[in-house]
Amino acid sequence: MTIERVPYDEFSYFHENAAEFDLPFDAPPVVRRVTVEVEPGRSLSALVWGETEPELVFLHGGAQNAHTWDTVALALGCSLVAIDLPGHGHSDGGRGGTLDTGSNAADIAIAIEALAPRAQAVIGMSLGGITALALTRHAPTLVSKLVLVDITPGVDETKSKAIVAFVNGPDSFPDFDELLARTIEFNPTRSESSLRRGILHNALQREDGSWVWRYQRFGGGTERPDMSDLWDALEAASCELMLVRGLRPQSVVSDEDEAEVRRRRPDAQIIHVVEAGHSVQGDQPVELAEIIRKFALS
């Protein structure tokens, strides 16, 4: 039996991102993949956009990868770095597991020191935001401004139930169409073309033609980030802070979470994105890019 191989070139889809959101696309952006060794035999991978010193650092959510920021990066048009978290994308596994935010923050600090030590802001979505909060404690000088995208330390099993159910689904899929169908089922507001593109960035086709996700699975649903003291980290952080919250039902930020951010950080900017759920960068990337531009690059 002949196995149909699906071709993949991670730098060949930017025109699709631009077309979907009516962004100008005169020429492909300058993007390269780099690796940073965080300890002997273990490295993190990242996408570096532009040819000048990076102004921004982006950290994706759990079960995602650096390409989740592609449309945001195109809309911003500045030099930036998007890092694959430990156990995600092209990065090696973490010291303490995929969701160990403390050890992951230590790894991320090494990558930022190597790639963007003078970045004006760190933008973290979901797990990336929690990791960024841990980073403000581990290496505060690396975080001048922090943007939390639809995440606070108040996330719990109830709020993240749908996400965990998707992540901890089947171990593998017999073909691409079945993988796409499951992804569409869990992402009803996204276009099929964007989900197809996202799968190609986030999954691998094995020799027998079946597909598996790139990210390390979340311990069968039993592994959870330790966020017990990250409210204190949020309160103590010396950086400027912004929370961007999606208002669709898929968001994992509640009114109570937002109120707690306001209580602990009265100086924080809080922005609502009405037509976005948890994945603001997927639902409304151009709007998110403008929010980040005004806060981080002004």
Short mmCIF file of the C-alpha atoms (twelve columns), coordinates in Angstrom:
data_MODEL
# 
_entry.id   MODEL 
# 
loop_
_atom_site.group_PDB 
_atom_site.id 
_atom_site.type_symbol 
_atom_site.label_atom_id 
_atom_site.label_alt_id 
_atom_site.label_comp_id 
_atom_site.label_asym_id 
_atom_site.label_seq_id 
_atom_site.Cartn_x 
_atom_site.Cartn_y 
_atom_site.Cartn_z 
_atom_site.pdbx_PDB_model_num 
ATOM 1   C CA . MET A 1   0.000   0.000  0.000  1 
ATOM 2   C CA . THR A 2   1.286   3.435  -0.939 1 
ATOM 3   C CA . ILE A 3   1.336   5.948  1.922  1 
ATOM 4   C CA . GLU A 4   0.321   9.440  0.865  1 
ATOM 5   C CA . ARG A 5   2.821   11.882 2.372  1 
ATOM 6   C CA . VAL A 6   1.566   15.378 3.150  1 
ATOM 7   C CA . PRO A 7   4.251   17.936 2.219  1 
ATOM 8   C CA . TYR A 8   5.205   20.517 4.834  1 
ATOM 9   C CA . ASP A 9   7.374   23.632 4.737  1 
ATOM 10  C CA . GLU A 10  6.827   25.734 7.835  1 
ATOM 11  C CA . PHE A 11  7.745   28.978 6.056  1 
ATOM 12  C CA . SER A 12  5.411   28.531 3.078  1 
ATOM 13  C CA . TYR A 13  2.064   29.507 4.630  1 
ATOM 14  C CA . PHE A 14  2.511   33.156 5.585  1 
ATOM 15  C CA . HIS A 15  0.651   34.323 2.487  1 
ATOM 16  C CA . GLU A 16  -2.372  32.332 3.692  1 
ATOM 17  C CA . ASN A 17  -2.267  34.037 7.090  1 
ATOM 18  C CA . ALA A 18  -2.121  37.421 5.389  1 
ATOM 19  C CA . ALA A 19  -4.921  36.659 2.922  1 
ATOM 20  C CA . GLU A 20  -7.297  35.402 5.603  1 
ATOM 21  C CA . PHE A 21  -7.110  38.709 7.482  1 
ATOM 22  C CA . ASP A 22  -6.607  41.080 4.534  1 
ATOM 23  C CA . LEU A 23  -3.064  41.992 5.490  1 
ATOM 24  C CA . PRO A 24  -0.677  43.339 2.844  1 
ATOM 25  C CA . PHE A 25  1.789   40.778 1.577  1 
ATOM 26  C CA . ASP A 26  4.300   42.230 -0.844 1 
ATOM 27  C CA . ALA A 27  7.009   39.687 -0.032 1 
ATOM 28  C CA . PRO A 28  7.537   36.825 2.426  1 
ATOM 29  C CA . PRO A 29  8.678   37.986 5.862  1 
ATOM 30  C CA . VAL A 30  12.214  37.338 7.056  1 
ATOM 31  C CA . VAL A 31  11.809  34.480 9.540  1 
ATOM 32  C CA . ARG A 32  14.308  31.888 10.678 1 
ATOM 33  C CA . ARG A 33  14.255  29.005 13.137 1 
ATOM 34  C CA . VAL A 34  16.954  28.945 15.778 1 
ATOM 35  C CA . THR A 35  17.825  26.763 18.763 1 
ATOM 36  C CA . VAL A 36  19.191  27.745 22.162 1 
ATOM 37  C CA . GLU A 37  20.827  25.153 24.397 1 
ATOM 38  C CA . VAL A 38  19.406  25.480 27.907 1 
ATOM 39  C CA . GLU A 39  21.516  22.701 29.369 1 
ATOM 40  C CA . PRO A 40  23.792  20.051 27.827 1 
ATOM 41  C CA . GLY A 41  21.768  17.919 25.447 1 
ATOM 42  C CA . ARG A 42  18.554  19.945 25.743 1 
ATOM 43  C CA . SER A 43  17.464  22.938 23.672 1 
ATOM 44  C CA . LEU A 44  14.556  25.259 23.047 1 
ATOM 45  C CA . SER A 45  13.523  26.224 19.531 1 
ATOM 46  C CA . ALA A 46  12.232  29.600 18.411 1 
ATOM 47  C CA . LEU A 47  11.154  31.614 15.403 1 
ATOM 48  C CA . VAL A 48  13.014  34.891 14.976 1 
ATOM 49  C CA . TRP A 49  11.153  37.464 12.881 1 
ATOM 50  C CA . GLY A 50  13.103  40.299 11.256 1 
ATOM 51  C CA . GLU A 51  16.747  41.209 10.949 1 
ATOM 52  C CA . THR A 52  17.113  43.713 13.799 1 
ATOM 53  C CA . GLU A 53  17.175  43.184 17.555 1 
ATOM 54  C CA . PRO A 54  13.823  41.688 18.650 1 
ATOM 55  C CA . GLU A 55  11.436  44.103 20.338 1 
ATOM 56  C CA . LEU A 56  8.941   41.538 21.612 1 
ATOM 57  C CA . VAL A 57  8.912   37.984 22.983 1 
ATOM 58  C CA . PHE A 58  5.882   35.716 22.473 1 
ATOM 59  C CA . LEU A 59  5.041   32.580 24.481 1 
ATOM 60  C CA . HIS A 60  2.246   30.335 23.187 1 
ATOM 61  C CA . GLY A 61  -0.342  28.324 25.096 1 
ATOM 62  C CA . GLY A 62  -0.357  24.667 26.042 1 
ATOM 63  C CA . ALA A 63  -0.525  22.222 23.105 1 
ATOM 64  C CA . GLN A 64  0.348   25.060 20.712 1 
ATOM 65  C CA . ASN A 65  3.635   26.233 19.201 1 
ATOM 66  C CA . ALA A 66  5.388   29.393 18.055 1 
ATOM 67  C CA . HIS A 67  3.443   29.506 14.771 1 
ATOM 68  C CA . THR A 68  0.250   30.398 16.631 1 
ATOM 69  C CA . TRP A 69  1.564   33.990 16.543 1 
ATOM 70  C CA . ASP A 70  2.183   34.129 12.772 1 
ATOM 71  C CA . THR A 71  -0.729  36.414 11.875 1 
ATOM 72  C CA . VAL A 72  -0.077  38.664 14.881 1 
ATOM 73  C CA . ALA A 73  3.564   38.916 13.817 1 
ATOM 74  C CA . LEU A 74  2.598   39.793 10.241 1 
ATOM 75  C CA . ALA A 75  0.216   42.484 11.484 1 
ATOM 76  C CA . LEU A 76  2.834   43.974 13.818 1 
ATOM 77  C CA . GLY A 77  5.603   44.033 11.219 1 
ATOM 78  C CA . CYS A 78  8.363   44.417 13.817 1 
ATOM 79  C CA . SER A 79  11.274  42.246 14.892 1 
ATOM 80  C CA . LEU A 80  10.250  39.660 17.472 1 
ATOM 81  C CA . VAL A 81  10.875  36.184 18.848 1 
ATOM 82  C CA . ALA A 82  8.266   33.447 19.292 1 
ATOM 83  C CA . ILE A 83  9.549   30.596 21.453 1 
ATOM 84  C CA . ASP A 84  8.375   26.982 21.492 1 
ATOM 85  C CA . LEU A 85  7.765   26.162 25.161 1 
ATOM 86  C CA . PRO A 86  9.495   23.069 26.581 1 
ATOM 87  C CA . GLY A 87  7.783   19.930 25.314 1 
ATOM 88  C CA . HIS A 88  6.090   21.827 22.472 1 
ATOM 89  C CA . GLY A 89  6.820   22.456 18.821 1 
ATOM 90  C CA . HIS A 90  10.482  21.814 18.045 1 
ATOM 91  C CA . SER A 91  11.703  22.264 21.632 1 
ATOM 92  C CA . ASP A 92  12.969  19.453 23.837 1 
ATOM 93  C CA . GLY A 93  11.033  18.432 26.934 1 
ATOM 94  C CA . GLY A 94  11.123  20.415 30.158 1 
ATOM 95  C CA . ARG A 95  13.185  19.695 33.239 1 
ATOM 96  C CA . GLY A 96  10.107  19.101 35.375 1 
ATOM 97  C CA . GLY A 97  7.494   18.167 32.790 1 
ATOM 98  C CA . THR A 98  5.561   20.019 30.153 1 
ATOM 99  C CA . LEU A 99  3.525   22.066 32.622 1 
ATOM 100 C CA . ASP A 100 6.134   22.788 35.303 1 
ATOM 101 C CA . THR A 101 5.971   26.564 35.036 1 
ATOM 102 C CA . GLY A 102 8.875   27.219 37.393 1 
ATOM 103 C CA . SER A 103 11.483  25.130 35.585 1 
ATOM 104 C CA . ASN A 104 10.040  26.144 32.216 1 
ATOM 105 C CA . ALA A 105 10.458  29.813 33.162 1 
ATOM 106 C CA . ALA A 106 14.115  29.112 33.930 1 
ATOM 107 C CA . ASP A 107 14.532  27.631 30.437 1 
ATOM 108 C CA . ILE A 108 12.679  30.525 28.814 1 
ATOM 109 C CA . ALA A 109 14.934  32.987 30.630 1 
ATOM 110 C CA . ILE A 110 17.993  31.417 29.004 1 
ATOM 111 C CA . ALA A 111 16.370  31.642 25.570 1 
ATOM 112 C CA . ILE A 112 15.375  35.281 26.041 1 
ATOM 113 C CA . GLU A 113 18.852  36.179 27.289 1 
ATOM 114 C CA . ALA A 114 20.277  34.675 24.101 1 
ATOM 115 C CA . LEU A 115 17.753  36.021 21.610 1 
ATOM 116 C CA . ALA A 116 16.019  39.141 22.953 1 
ATOM 117 C CA . PRO A 117 17.588  40.401 26.207 1 
ATOM 118 C CA . ARG A 118 16.336  43.969 25.647 1 
ATOM 119 C CA . ALA A 119 12.822  43.152 24.455 1 
ATOM 120 C CA . GLN A 120 10.256  45.762 25.391 1 
ATOM 121 C CA . ALA A 121 7.582   43.233 26.381 1 
ATOM 122 C CA . VAL A 122 6.792   39.563 26.917 1 
ATOM 123 C CA . ILE A 123 3.416   38.408 25.616 1 
ATOM 124 C CA . GLY A 124 2.126   35.113 27.002 1 
ATOM 125 C CA . MET A 125 -1.092  33.306 26.155 1 
ATOM 126 C CA . SER A 126 -2.556  30.646 28.496 1 
ATOM 127 C CA . LEU A 127 0.331   28.390 29.612 1 
ATOM 128 C CA . GLY A 128 2.713   30.928 28.090 1 
ATOM 129 C CA . GLY A 129 1.185   33.647 30.260 1 
ATOM 130 C CA . ILE A 130 1.513   31.557 33.404 1 
ATOM 131 C CA . THR A 131 5.115   30.836 32.432 1 
ATOM 132 C CA . ALA A 132 5.690   34.563 31.922 1 
ATOM 133 C CA . LEU A 133 4.346   35.267 35.413 1 
ATOM 134 C CA . ALA A 134 6.830   32.743 36.793 1 
ATOM 135 C CA . LEU A 135 9.496   34.498 34.712 1 
ATOM 136 C CA . THR A 136 8.815   37.821 36.476 1 
ATOM 137 C CA . ARG A 137 9.947   36.102 39.663 1 
ATOM 138 C CA . HIS A 138 12.848  34.129 38.179 1 
ATOM 139 C CA . ALA A 139 14.338  36.867 35.957 1 
ATOM 140 C CA . PRO A 140 12.443  40.142 36.508 1 
ATOM 141 C CA . THR A 141 14.877  42.238 34.459 1 
ATOM 142 C CA . LEU A 142 13.788  40.362 31.315 1 
ATOM 143 C CA . VAL A 143 10.155  41.497 31.652 1 
ATOM 144 C CA . SER A 144 9.700   45.259 31.273 1 
ATOM 145 C CA . LYS A 145 6.080   44.913 30.203 1 
ATOM 146 C CA . LEU A 146 3.847   41.848 30.394 1 
ATOM 147 C CA . VAL A 147 0.763   41.041 28.339 1 
ATOM 148 C CA . LEU A 148 -1.352  38.158 29.623 1 
ATOM 149 C CA . VAL A 149 -3.592  36.851 26.836 1 
ATOM 150 C CA . ASP A 150 -6.752  35.280 28.282 1 
ATOM 151 C CA . ILE A 151 -5.111  33.842 31.374 1 
ATOM 152 C CA . THR A 152 -4.782  34.525 35.094 1 
ATOM 153 C CA . PRO A 153 -3.697  32.301 37.984 1 
ATOM 154 C CA . GLY A 154 -7.407  31.754 38.586 1 
ATOM 155 C CA . VAL A 155 -7.716  29.155 35.819 1 
ATOM 156 C CA . ASP A 156 -8.876  25.803 37.182 1 
ATOM 157 C CA . GLU A 157 -10.017 22.373 35.984 1 
ATOM 158 C CA . THR A 158 -13.554 23.567 35.346 1 
ATOM 159 C CA . LYS A 159 -12.537 26.558 33.227 1 
ATOM 160 C CA . SER A 160 -10.009 24.545 31.212 1 
ATOM 161 C CA . LYS A 161 -12.106 21.372 30.914 1 
ATOM 162 C CA . ALA A 162 -12.741 21.656 27.163 1 
ATOM 163 C CA . ILE A 163 -9.085  22.409 26.431 1 
ATOM 164 C CA . VAL A 164 -7.821  19.450 28.458 1 
ATOM 165 C CA . ALA A 165 -10.400 17.177 26.802 1 
ATOM 166 C CA . PHE A 166 -9.054  18.132 23.379 1 
ATOM 167 C CA . VAL A 167 -5.397  17.789 24.374 1 
ATOM 168 C CA . ASN A 168 -5.888  14.409 25.999 1 
ATOM 169 C CA . GLY A 169 -7.886  12.908 23.148 1 
ATOM 170 C CA . PRO A 170 -6.678  10.040 20.947 1 
ATOM 171 C CA . ASP A 171 -2.964  9.204  20.984 1 
ATOM 172 C CA . SER A 172 -2.853  9.155  17.198 1 
ATOM 173 C CA . PHE A 173 -5.028  9.531  14.112 1 
ATOM 174 C CA . PRO A 174 -5.070  7.180  11.106 1 
ATOM 175 C CA . ASP A 175 -5.081  10.025 8.594  1 
ATOM 176 C CA . PHE A 176 -5.037  13.799 8.271  1 
ATOM 177 C CA . ASP A 177 -8.771  14.085 7.611  1 
ATOM 178 C CA . GLU A 178 -9.668  12.495 10.951 1 
ATOM 179 C CA . LEU A 179 -7.272  14.799 12.769 1 
ATOM 180 C CA . LEU A 180 -8.751  17.801 10.974 1 
ATOM 181 C CA . ALA A 181 -12.307 16.715 11.795 1 
ATOM 182 C CA . ARG A 182 -11.536 16.517 15.514 1 
ATOM 183 C CA . THR A 183 -9.823  19.907 15.418 1 
ATOM 184 C CA . ILE A 184 -12.809 21.514 13.670 1 
ATOM 185 C CA . GLU A 185 -15.152 19.971 16.251 1 
ATOM 186 C CA . PHE A 186 -13.276 21.665 19.107 1 
ATOM 187 C CA . ASN A 187 -12.723 24.968 17.262 1 
ATOM 188 C CA . PRO A 188 -16.087 25.817 15.668 1 
ATOM 189 C CA . THR A 189 -15.354 29.539 15.244 1 
ATOM 190 C CA . ARG A 190 -12.148 29.118 13.240 1 
ATOM 191 C CA . SER A 191 -11.853 28.719 9.480  1 
ATOM 192 C CA . GLU A 192 -10.988 25.286 8.108  1 
ATOM 193 C CA . SER A 193 -7.969  26.714 6.279  1 
ATOM 194 C CA . SER A 194 -6.512  28.174 9.486  1 
ATOM 195 C CA . LEU A 195 -7.051  24.896 11.339 1 
ATOM 196 C CA . ARG A 196 -5.478  22.899 8.517  1 
ATOM 197 C CA . ARG A 197 -2.468  25.202 8.640  1 
ATOM 198 C CA . GLY A 198 -2.294  24.935 12.408 1 
ATOM 199 C CA . ILE A 199 -2.294  21.137 12.280 1 
ATOM 200 C CA . LEU A 200 0.591   21.065 9.822  1 
ATOM 201 C CA . HIS A 201 2.589   23.235 12.227 1 
ATOM 202 C CA . ASN A 202 1.600   21.174 15.274 1 
ATOM 203 C CA . ALA A 203 1.497   17.531 14.182 1 
ATOM 204 C CA . LEU A 204 3.779   14.933 12.621 1 
ATOM 205 C CA . GLN A 205 3.013   12.278 10.032 1 
ATOM 206 C CA . ARG A 206 4.606   8.943  10.918 1 
ATOM 207 C CA . GLU A 207 6.039   6.411  8.506  1 
ATOM 208 C CA . ASP A 208 2.811   4.394  8.493  1 
ATOM 209 C CA . GLY A 209 0.847   7.484  7.437  1 
ATOM 210 C CA . SER A 210 -0.779  8.115  10.823 1 
ATOM 211 C CA . TRP A 211 -0.531  11.434 12.651 1 
ATOM 212 C CA . VAL A 212 0.498   12.441 16.182 1 
ATOM 213 C CA . TRP A 213 0.682   15.847 17.872 1 
ATOM 214 C CA . ARG A 214 4.105   17.411 18.350 1 
ATOM 215 C CA . TYR A 215 3.483   18.466 21.937 1 
ATOM 216 C CA . GLN A 216 4.008   16.180 24.899 1 
ATOM 217 C CA . ARG A 217 0.674   15.049 26.245 1 
ATOM 218 C CA . PHE A 218 -0.503  16.446 29.559 1 
ATOM 219 C CA . GLY A 219 -0.006  13.348 31.685 1 
ATOM 220 C CA . GLY A 220 -3.356  11.837 30.764 1 
ATOM 221 C CA . GLY A 221 -5.073  14.878 32.224 1 
ATOM 222 C CA . THR A 222 -3.534  14.484 35.678 1 
ATOM 223 C CA . GLU A 223 -0.633  16.946 35.381 1 
ATOM 224 C CA . ARG A 224 -1.470  20.552 36.261 1 
ATOM 225 C CA . PRO A 225 0.603   23.725 36.541 1 
ATOM 226 C CA . ASP A 226 1.292   24.791 40.133 1 
ATOM 227 C CA . MET A 227 -0.225  28.259 40.215 1 
ATOM 228 C CA . SER A 228 -0.875  28.527 43.948 1 
ATOM 229 C CA . ASP A 229 1.494   31.448 44.419 1 
ATOM 230 C CA . LEU A 230 1.321   33.139 41.035 1 
ATOM 231 C CA . TRP A 231 -1.310  35.615 42.208 1 
ATOM 232 C CA . ASP A 232 1.412   36.879 44.534 1 
ATOM 233 C CA . ALA A 233 3.845   36.983 41.608 1 
ATOM 234 C CA . LEU A 234 1.360   39.043 39.613 1 
ATOM 235 C CA . GLU A 235 0.958   41.457 42.499 1 
ATOM 236 C CA . ALA A 236 4.692   41.756 43.177 1 
ATOM 237 C CA . ALA A 237 5.878   42.058 39.573 1 
ATOM 238 C CA . SER A 238 7.558   45.399 38.887 1 
ATOM 239 C CA . CYS A 239 6.679   45.363 35.184 1 
ATOM 240 C CA . GLU A 240 3.780   47.157 33.542 1 
ATOM 241 C CA . LEU A 241 0.876   44.745 33.147 1 
ATOM 242 C CA . MET A 242 -1.956  44.233 30.698 1 
ATOM 243 C CA . LEU A 243 -4.646  41.547 30.645 1 
ATOM 244 C CA . VAL A 244 -6.335  40.864 27.294 1 
ATOM 245 C CA . ARG A 245 -9.531  38.885 27.834 1 
ATOM 246 C CA . GLY A 246 -11.721 37.214 25.240 1 
ATOM 247 C CA . LEU A 247 -15.444 37.504 25.944 1 
ATOM 248 C CA . ARG A 248 -16.724 34.484 24.035 1 
ATOM 249 C CA . PRO A 249 -17.681 31.436 26.136 1 
ATOM 250 C CA . GLN A 250 -14.404 29.669 25.280 1 
ATOM 251 C CA . SER A 251 -12.452 32.139 27.437 1 
ATOM 252 C CA . VAL A 252 -10.948 30.776 30.662 1 
ATOM 253 C CA . VAL A 253 -10.979 34.153 32.450 1 
ATOM 254 C CA . SER A 254 -13.990 34.856 34.667 1 
ATOM 255 C CA . ASP A 255 -15.353 38.132 36.026 1 
ATOM 256 C CA . GLU A 256 -13.965 37.087 39.396 1 
ATOM 257 C CA . ASP A 257 -10.501 36.573 37.904 1 
ATOM 258 C CA . GLU A 258 -10.603 40.005 36.303 1 
ATOM 259 C CA . ALA A 259 -11.695 41.560 39.586 1 
ATOM 260 C CA . GLU A 260 -8.786  39.885 41.360 1 
ATOM 261 C CA . VAL A 261 -6.355  41.299 38.803 1 
ATOM 262 C CA . ARG A 262 -7.815  44.759 39.414 1 
ATOM 263 C CA . ARG A 263 -7.571  44.305 43.189 1 
ATOM 264 C CA . ARG A 264 -3.971  43.161 43.154 1 
ATOM 265 C CA . ARG A 265 -2.795  45.429 40.329 1 
ATOM 266 C CA . PRO A 266 -4.914  48.595 40.179 1 
ATOM 267 C CA . ASP A 267 -2.438  49.926 37.610 1 
ATOM 268 C CA . ALA A 268 -3.054  47.069 35.168 1 
ATOM 269 C CA . GLN A 269 -4.671  47.745 31.820 1 
ATOM 270 C CA . ILE A 270 -7.516  45.346 31.031 1 
ATOM 271 C CA . ILE A 271 -8.786  45.028 27.479 1 
ATOM 272 C CA . HIS A 272 -11.821 43.025 26.337 1 
ATOM 273 C CA . VAL A 273 -11.910 41.471 22.874 1 
ATOM 274 C CA . VAL A 274 -15.585 40.834 22.242 1 
ATOM 275 C CA . GLU A 275 -15.309 38.455 19.280 1 
ATOM 276 C CA . ALA A 276 -12.589 36.239 20.736 1 
ATOM 277 C CA . GLY A 277 -12.544 33.211 22.986 1 
ATOM 278 C CA . HIS A 278 -9.508  31.768 24.720 1 
ATOM 279 C CA . SER A 279 -7.340  31.873 21.592 1 
ATOM 280 C CA . VAL A 280 -7.435  35.618 20.994 1 
ATOM 281 C CA . GLN A 281 -4.482  35.378 18.606 1 
ATOM 282 C CA . GLY A 282 -6.449  32.906 16.495 1 
ATOM 283 C CA . ASP A 283 -9.854  34.598 16.635 1 
ATOM 284 C CA . GLN A 284 -8.836  38.261 16.346 1 
ATOM 285 C CA . PRO A 285 -5.107  38.455 15.563 1 
ATOM 286 C CA . VAL A 286 -5.145  41.888 13.932 1 
ATOM 287 C CA . GLU A 287 -7.022  43.451 16.829 1 
ATOM 288 C CA . LEU A 288 -4.642  41.782 19.266 1 
ATOM 289 C CA . ALA A 289 -1.648  43.089 17.317 1 
ATOM 290 C CA . GLU A 290 -2.924  46.653 17.637 1 
ATOM 291 C CA . ILE A 291 -3.531  46.200 21.358 1 
ATOM 292 C CA . ILE A 292 0.037   44.940 21.800 1 
ATOM 293 C CA . ARG A 293 1.471   47.716 19.627 1 
ATOM 294 C CA . LYS A 294 -0.167  50.467 21.675 1 
ATOM 295 C CA . PHE A 295 0.851   48.955 24.997 1 
ATOM 296 C CA . ALA A 296 4.298   47.544 24.296 1 
ATOM 297 C CA . LEU A 297 5.787   49.654 21.514 1 
ATOM 298 C CA . SER A 298 4.531   53.146 22.340 1 
# 
